[in-house]
């Protein structure tokens, strides 16, 4: 008899989002982009970047992403605050929930793109393989982040508003041939594992079931609240 996970509402921040068995959305920004002003001054950014080579930039962003994933795994909020532009977007409860299932993040690799974006802003596609408790097979995933240089000259994962032109460039990068190829490769690898590995398949079926139950509960709560709101107060 194969393992059973307790059924809780699970939000996996790997950006592996199960839409239907065999169909996965692998690119998912960690926040909803909004239109606003940049929080990083062009002068300070340009000054810091001018003394950095492309290799320096790649190494720093790669290090940032690995620290970010390790901090998520350890639910280390102090370290996470150092990795992101605004820690209020990081949900500790979600991280704790993920940590009940995710034992480790392995083989983290970054594709770092900047085409069309302002200086100091990068679109980072993060491939990693998750070690799920009680499952020997590593589960591949792909996430998309935005990394920016802050006023202190340090790279952070940005949860700040994105300018309209930058947002357009991000969408174009997400739709580029290179990124589509990456998505397809990871998607195929994931689908092959789900189809062949019973434990991984059970895990995703559990996620799908939990998501369905959550949706039903939310709809019932909304309907109940709407019904109560429409009732005429009793006469005193």
C-alpha positions as CSV (number, residue, x, y, z in Angstrom):
1,X,0.0,0.0,0.0
2,X,1.5,3.3,-1.1
3,X,1.9,6.3,1.3
4,X,-0.9,8.7,2.0
5,X,-0.4,12.4,2.7
6,X,-2.9,14.0,5.0
7,X,-5.2,16.2,3.1
8,X,-4.7,19.8,3.8
9,X,-5.0,22.8,1.5
10,X,-1.5,22.9,0.1
11,X,0.0,25.9,-1.8
12,X,3.3,24.9,-3.4
13,X,5.5,27.9,-4.1
14,X,7.4,25.9,-6.7
15,X,5.1,27.3,-9.3
16,X,4.0,23.7,-10.2
17,X,0.3,24.4,-10.5
18,X,-1.8,21.5,-11.3
19,X,-4.6,22.4,-13.7
20,X,-5.5,18.9,-14.7
21,X,-3.7,15.7,-14.7
22,X,-1.0,16.0,-17.4
23,X,-1.5,19.7,-17.9
24,X,0.7,22.0,-15.9
25,X,1.3,25.8,-15.8
26,X,5.0,26.1,-15.1
27,X,5.5,29.8,-15.5
28,X,3.9,31.8,-12.7
29,X,5.2,35.2,-11.3
30,X,5.3,35.1,-7.5
31,X,3.3,38.3,-7.4
32,X,0.8,40.1,-9.5
33,X,2.5,42.8,-11.4
34,X,1.0,46.3,-11.0
35,X,1.8,49.4,-12.8
36,X,3.7,52.0,-10.8
37,X,6.9,53.9,-10.4
38,X,10.3,52.2,-10.0
39,X,11.6,52.1,-6.5
40,X,15.2,52.0,-7.6
41,X,17.0,55.1,-8.8
42,X,18.6,54.8,-12.2
43,X,21.7,56.7,-11.0
44,X,22.5,54.4,-8.1
45,X,21.7,51.3,-10.2
46,X,23.9,52.4,-13.0
47,X,26.8,53.2,-10.7
48,X,26.7,49.8,-9.1
49,X,26.3,47.9,-12.3
50,X,29.1,49.8,-14.1
51,X,31.7,48.0,-12.0
52,X,30.2,44.5,-12.5
53,X,30.8,42.1,-15.4
54,X,28.0,39.9,-16.8
55,X,29.5,37.0,-14.9
56,X,29.4,39.0,-11.7
57,X,25.8,39.8,-12.2
58,X,24.9,36.2,-13.0
59,X,26.8,34.9,-10.0
60,X,25.1,37.3,-7.6
61,X,21.6,36.6,-9.0
62,X,22.3,32.9,-8.9
63,X,23.4,33.1,-5.3
64,X,20.4,35.3,-4.4
65,X,18.0,32.7,-5.8
66,X,19.6,29.8,-4.0
67,X,19.6,31.7,-0.7
68,X,15.9,32.5,-1.3
69,X,15.0,28.9,-1.9
70,X,17.0,27.7,1.1
71,X,15.3,30.4,3.3
72,X,11.9,29.3,2.1
73,X,12.7,25.7,2.9
74,X,13.9,26.6,6.4
75,X,11.0,29.1,6.8
76,X,13.7,31.6,7.8
77,X,11.8,34.9,7.7
78,X,14.9,37.0,8.7
79,X,16.9,35.7,5.7
80,X,13.9,36.0,3.4
81,X,13.6,39.7,4.3
82,X,17.1,40.1,3.0
83,X,16.3,38.4,-0.3
84,X,13.1,40.3,-1.3
85,X,12.1,43.8,-1.8
86,X,9.0,43.6,0.4
87,X,8.6,40.7,2.9
88,X,4.9,41.5,3.4
89,X,4.3,39.5,0.2
90,X,5.9,36.4,1.8
91,X,3.2,34.3,3.5
92,X,4.8,32.4,6.4
93,X,1.9,30.0,6.8
94,X,2.3,29.0,3.2
95,X,6.0,28.3,3.7
96,X,5.2,26.2,6.7
97,X,2.6,24.2,4.7
98,X,5.1,23.7,1.9
99,X,7.8,22.5,4.4
100,X,5.6,19.7,5.5
101,X,6.0,18.1,2.1
102,X,9.2,19.5,0.6
103,X,12.4,18.1,2.0
104,X,14.9,19.9,-0.2
105,X,15.4,21.9,-3.4
106,X,18.1,20.5,-5.6
107,X,19.8,21.3,-8.9
108,X,18.8,24.9,-8.9
109,X,19.6,26.6,-12.2
110,X,18.8,30.1,-13.5
111,X,18.1,31.5,-16.9
112,X,18.7,35.3,-16.5
113,X,17.3,37.6,-19.2
114,X,17.3,41.4,-19.4
115,X,16.3,42.2,-23.0
116,X,13.9,45.1,-23.2
117,X,14.0,45.7,-19.4
118,X,15.5,48.8,-17.8
119,X,19.0,48.7,-16.4
120,X,19.2,46.7,-13.2
121,X,16.0,44.7,-13.8
122,X,16.0,41.0,-14.8
123,X,13.6,38.2,-15.6
124,X,14.9,35.0,-13.9
125,X,13.5,31.6,-14.8
126,X,14.4,29.2,-12.0
127,X,14.6,25.5,-12.7
128,X,14.9,23.2,-9.7
129,X,14.0,19.7,-8.6
130,X,12.1,19.2,-5.4
131,X,12.7,16.3,-3.0
132,X,9.3,15.5,-1.6
133,X,9.2,13.5,1.7
134,X,8.7,9.8,1.1
135,X,9.3,10.1,-2.6
136,X,12.7,9.2,-4.0
137,X,12.2,10.7,-7.5
138,X,13.0,14.4,-7.7
139,X,10.2,16.5,-9.1
140,X,11.2,19.2,-11.6
141,X,9.7,22.7,-11.5
142,X,10.0,26.0,-13.2
143,X,9.3,29.4,-11.6
144,X,9.6,32.9,-13.0
145,X,10.9,35.8,-10.8
146,X,11.7,39.4,-11.2
147,X,15.1,40.5,-9.8
148,X,16.1,44.1,-9.3
149,X,19.0,46.0,-7.9
150,X,18.0,48.1,-4.9
151,X,19.3,51.5,-3.7
152,X,22.0,49.8,-1.7
153,X,23.4,48.2,-4.9
154,X,22.2,44.7,-3.9
155,X,20.0,42.3,-6.0
156,X,16.7,41.4,-4.5
157,X,13.7,39.4,-5.7
158,X,11.3,42.3,-6.5
159,X,7.7,42.4,-5.4
160,X,7.5,46.1,-6.2
161,X,5.3,47.7,-8.9
162,X,6.6,47.3,-12.5
163,X,6.6,50.0,-15.0
164,X,4.4,49.6,-18.0
165,X,7.3,49.2,-20.5
166,X,9.0,46.7,-18.2
167,X,5.8,44.7,-17.9
168,X,5.5,44.6,-21.7
169,X,9.1,43.4,-22.0
170,X,8.5,40.7,-19.3
171,X,5.5,39.4,-21.3
172,X,7.6,39.3,-24.4
173,X,10.3,37.4,-22.7
174,X,7.8,34.9,-21.3
175,X,6.5,34.4,-24.8
176,X,10.0,34.1,-26.4
177,X,11.2,31.0,-28.2
178,X,13.9,30.3,-25.7
179,X,11.6,30.4,-22.7
180,X,8.9,28.4,-24.5
181,X,11.4,25.7,-25.3
182,X,12.5,25.7,-21.6
183,X,8.9,25.4,-20.5
184,X,8.2,22.6,-22.9
185,X,11.3,20.7,-21.8
186,X,10.5,20.9,-18.1
187,X,6.8,20.2,-18.7
188,X,7.6,17.1,-20.7
189,X,10.0,15.9,-18.0
190,X,7.4,16.5,-15.3
191,X,4.6,14.8,-17.2
192,X,6.8,11.8,-17.9
193,X,7.5,11.4,-14.2
194,X,3.8,11.8,-13.2
195,X,2.8,9.2,-15.8
196,X,5.4,6.6,-14.8
197,X,5.9,7.1,-11.0
198,X,2.9,6.0,-8.9
199,X,4.0,7.9,-5.8
200,X,4.4,11.2,-7.7
201,X,1.1,10.6,-9.4
202,X,-0.6,10.0,-6.0
203,X,0.9,13.2,-4.7
204,X,-0.5,15.3,-7.6
205,X,-3.9,13.6,-7.3
206,X,-3.9,14.6,-3.6
207,X,-3.1,18.2,-4.6
208,X,-5.9,18.2,-7.2
209,X,-8.4,16.8,-4.7
210,X,-7.3,19.3,-2.1
211,X,-7.7,22.2,-4.6
212,X,-11.2,20.9,-5.6
213,X,-12.3,20.6,-1.9
214,X,-11.0,24.1,-1.2
215,X,-13.0,25.5,-4.2
216,X,-16.2,23.8,-3.0
217,X,-15.8,25.1,0.5
218,X,-15.1,28.7,-0.7
219,X,-18.2,28.6,-2.9
220,X,-20.4,27.3,-0.1
221,X,-19.1,30.0,2.3
222,X,-19.7,32.7,-0.4
223,X,-23.3,31.4,-1.0
224,X,-24.0,31.2,2.7
225,X,-22.8,34.8,3.3
226,X,-24.8,36.1,0.3
227,X,-27.9,34.3,1.6
228,X,-27.5,35.8,5.1
229,X,-26.8,39.2,3.7
230,X,-30.1,39.0,1.8
231,X,-32.3,38.1,4.8
232,X,-34.6,40.7,6.3
233,X,-33.7,41.3,10.0
234,X,-36.3,39.9,12.4
235,X,-38.7,42.4,14.0
236,X,-37.8,43.1,17.6
